[in-house]
Amino acid sequence: MEKSKRILVVGAGAVGGVIAAILAREQYDIWLVAKYPELAEKISSEGIDVSGYCGDFRMKVPAVAQ
């Protein structure tokens, strides 16, 4: 599968955040849109923690505010 295409995930909540983190871990070019600038900054700098079926990991994802 070609992974060079950019993917925009709109919504940095529980579902959008996990999807973005999993895709970023698989080396997809991901951008995440958050509702608030503070949340976008925190996601970009600290990453998203994922715990569950896909394993336990933290993934930094580029994020912007809407």
N, C-alpha and C positions, 0 to 999 in steps of 0.2 A: 504494500500500500504506500502511495506517495505521501510523505509527511511534510512537504515543503509549503503547503497551502496554509494561509493564516485562518485561524478560527477565533471568532468573537463570541464570548459567552456573556449574555446580558443578564445580570442578576448575580450578586455575590453572596446569596444566602446559602442555606444548607445544601441544596441540590446543585445550584450553579457553581458554588465554590468547590465542592467535591469533584464534579465533572471537570472543571478547569484544572484542578490539581492532578487528577489522574491522567488527563491528556498531556499536561506539561511534563509529567514524569515519563511519559512514553515518547518524549521529544517532539511533540507537536508545537507549532508556533501559536501560542494562545495569548489572547488579550481578554481581560475580564473587566466588565463595566459594573461599578459599585454605585450605590445611591448617594453615598456621602464621600466627600474628599478625604476625610480622616480615615475611613475604612479602606479606601483605595491605597492610601499611603502606607497603612499598616500591612496590607496584603503584599504590596510591592516590596516592602523592606523586611518584614518578618516571615512572610509566607503563610500558607494555610496548613493546619494540622489535620491529617486524615487518620482515622483509626477504625478498623473493621475488616471486612472481607478482603479488601485489596491490600491489607497490611497496615502497618503504622509508619507514617512518614510525614515530613514537613516539606512542602514544595513552594518555592517562590514563583509567583505568577505576576507578570506585568498587569497592573490595574489602573484604571482611570475612573473618574467620577462622571456621572451623566450630566 
